[in-house]
């Protein structure tokens, strides 16, 4: 089962998922098909034992306003496609295993108010494009 048929879903809140905890026919530790939930505005997947790279489908959720994916094991870089989430106001992905350089495209998220990416393994410099974010109120980028 996937989220492909959840086209009118506005929010999905899943906290502290453990392998034995499932939705009916859907493992809570999988985001397979999440791109089908095109109306999704808020995605809370905190402490759900998610691992691997951030699913590419997340970057096609163009109505997303809040992404809360803390305390997981996401790895690899944040895709430059993050810039496609133009309605995003809150991006929380602290305490994962994310690596690489923060993409310049984060600076095109002109509605962003919160950028919380601490306790990851990012490298390089902070993109100068963050200076473009006039509504940014909270930035948390400390290394873990």
N, C-alpha and C positions, 0 to 999 in steps of 0.2 A: 504494500500500500504506500501511496505517496501523497503529497499535498497538491497534486496537479488539479484536483477537482475542487479545491478550496478557493475558488476565484473571488469570493466576496469576503474572505477572512480579513479583518482589520488589525487584529493583534493576536500574537501567540506568546504566551508566557509559560515557560518551562524552567523550573528551578530545581537544583540539586537532584538531577536525574541519576539514577543508578541502574546498572545493567538489568536488574530485575524489574524495574519500573517501566511500564509500557503504556502507550495509548492503545485502544482497541485496534489491533492489526498494524500498529505503527510503532517501531522502536523509537523511543524518545532520544536515542543517541544518533539518529540519522536525520539529515536535512534533505534527503532525496526528494526531488520534486518541488522544493520550496519555491522555485521560480514561477510555479503556476499560481501562486497566491498573489496575483498582481496588485490587489488593493491593500496588501499588508502595509501597515504604518508603523507597527512596533513589533520587534522581534526580541524577546527576552530568552536567552538560552544560557543563563548563568549556571555554572557548576554542573554541567550535563555530560561531562566526560567526552566531549567532542574532541576529535583528534584529526590530524592530517591538515592539509591546506584548507583555507577558507573556501567553501564551495563557490564556484564561479556563478552559480544561480543566484546567490545573494546580491550580486552586482546588477541583476536585472529587476530588482524590486524597486522600481522607480518612485513609488509612493512612500518608501521607508523614511520615517522621521527619527526613529530611535533604534539603534542596534546595541544590544546589551549582551555581550558574549564573554564575560569575565570568568576566571577560574576554570578554564578548559585546557586543552593541550593542542590548540591550533598551532601549526608550524608553517614555516616558509614565509614569504613576503606578503604584504598587503598589495593586491593588484592595483595597477594604475586605473583600472575600471572603477575604483572607489569614487572617482570624480563624476561618475554617471549618477550617483545618488544625490542629486541636487536638492532634495527636500530634507536631507539629513540635518538634524539639529543636535543630536547626541550620539556620540560614538564611544562606547565603552568596550575595550578589549584588553583590559589589564590582566596580568597573571596568566599568560599563555606562553607559547614558545615561538613567537613570531620573530623573524629574522630579516636581514636585508635592510635596505635604506627605505625610509618613509617616502612614498611617491609624491612628487610635486603636485599631482592632481588633487591631493587633500586641500590644497589652497584654493581650489575652485568650488569648494563646498561653502558658499557664501552665507548660508543660514546656520552653519555650525556654531553652537554655543559651548559644547563640552567635547573635548578631545582627551580621553583618558586611556593611554596606551602604556602605562608604566609596567614594570616587572615583565618585560620581554627581552629579547636579545637583539634589538635593532642595532645597526651599525651606520657609520657615516655621519653626516651633518643633518641638522634640522632644516627642512626645506624653507627657503626664503619665502616661498609662496604662502606660508602661514601668516605672514604680515598682511596678506590681502583679506584676512578673515576679521572684518570689523565687528561682528557680533560675538566673537569668541570671548567667553567669560572664564572658562576653566581649561587649563592645559596641564596634563600630568604625563610626563615622559621619562620619569626616572627609570634607570636600569635596575633590574632585580639582582 
